[in-house]
Structures are given as structure tokens and as C-alpha cells.
Amino acid sequence: MHDFRVIGDVREKTLIYDVVVDRCYYSEEYNNIILKQIEEGLKNISPQHRCIVTIDQEFFEVEINWEMFIDINKE
């Protein structure tokens, strides 16, 4: 989960979850399985709240330039 928000008033709250899935697992089928499991779990924990779950794909890739960390003058 990379983001969580609560909106609404005392009588009616909406819980909003944003979940990131690694791009190697990102597919429509996998997303549906994850959503179903999360939504069922949330209903068991907090049936009085409305829940919105969004699945996001990992959106960046870190590329490291290892030469920055190597002392090229080292003998």
C-alpha cells in the first residue's frame, strides 16, 4: 500500500487505499485476485465503512550508475 486516506464525516466514512503491484505481477487477472482478497478482508474488519481500493503499477525503475561508487584512482 502506498497511500491511505479517510474521507467523510462521523456518520459515513470512506476508506481509500492505493496499492502498488510490482510490474512483473501486474495483469488484469492478478489485479482482480488482489482486489477481491483486499475487499473481502476489509469487509470483515470494517463492515460499516465504504472502501475504495485502487491497484497501481510500479511506475518507476531505479537505475544505478555503479561507476559513481567506484574509486577509479584506486590502485
C-alpha positions as CSV (number, residue, x, y, z in Angstrom):
1,M,0.0,0.0,0.0
2,H,1.4,3.4,-0.9
3,D,-1.4,5.7,0.1
4,F,-4.3,5.6,2.5
5,R,-7.0,8.3,3.1
6,V,-10.2,8.6,5.1
7,I,-12.9,10.9,3.8
8,G,-16.4,11.7,5.1
9,D,-18.0,12.7,8.3
10,V,-18.7,10.9,11.6
11,R,-21.8,9.1,10.2
12,E,-20.3,7.8,7.0
13,K,-16.6,7.3,6.3
14,T,-14.9,6.1,3.1
15,L,-11.5,4.4,3.3
16,I,-9.4,4.8,0.2
17,Y,-6.4,2.5,-0.4
18,D,-3.9,2.8,-3.2
19,V,-1.8,-0.4,-3.6
20,V,1.3,-0.7,-5.8
21,V,1.9,-4.0,-7.6
22,D,5.3,-4.9,-9.0
23,R,5.2,-4.7,-12.7
24,C,6.3,-8.3,-13.1
25,Y,3.0,-9.3,-11.4
26,Y,0.8,-6.6,-13.0
27,S,-2.0,-8.2,-15.0
28,E,-5.8,-7.9,-15.2
29,E,-6.2,-11.4,-13.7
30,Y,-3.7,-10.8,-10.9
31,N,-5.3,-7.4,-10.1
32,N,-8.7,-8.9,-9.8
33,I,-7.5,-11.6,-7.4
34,I,-5.7,-9.0,-5.2
35,L,-8.7,-6.6,-5.2
36,K,-11.1,-9.4,-4.2
37,Q,-8.9,-10.5,-1.3
38,I,-8.4,-7.0,0.0
39,E,-12.1,-6.1,-0.3
40,E,-13.1,-9.3,1.5
41,G,-10.6,-8.6,4.3
42,L,-11.8,-5.0,4.7
43,K,-15.4,-6.1,4.8
44,N,-14.5,-8.5,7.7
45,I,-12.5,-5.9,9.6
46,S,-14.7,-2.8,9.0
47,P,-18.1,-3.6,7.5
48,Q,-19.5,-0.2,8.5
49,H,-17.2,1.7,6.2
50,R,-17.2,2.1,2.4
51,C,-13.8,1.1,0.9
52,I,-12.3,2.0,-2.4
53,V,-9.2,0.1,-3.5
54,T,-7.0,1.1,-6.5
55,I,-4.2,-1.0,-7.9
56,D,-1.3,0.9,-9.4
57,Q,1.5,-0.5,-11.4
58,E,5.0,0.3,-10.2
59,F,5.8,3.4,-12.1
60,F,9.5,3.9,-11.9
61,E,12.6,1.9,-12.2
62,V,15.8,2.8,-10.3
63,E,18.9,2.7,-12.4
64,I,22.2,2.9,-10.5
65,N,25.4,4.1,-12.1
66,W,27.8,1.9,-10.1
67,E,30.8,3.8,-11.5
68,M,29.9,6.7,-9.2
69,F,30.7,4.4,-6.2
70,I,34.0,3.0,-7.5
71,D,37.2,5.0,-7.0
72,I,38.8,4.7,-10.4
73,N,42.0,6.1,-9.0
74,K,42.3,3.3,-6.5
75,E,45.3,1.0,-7.2
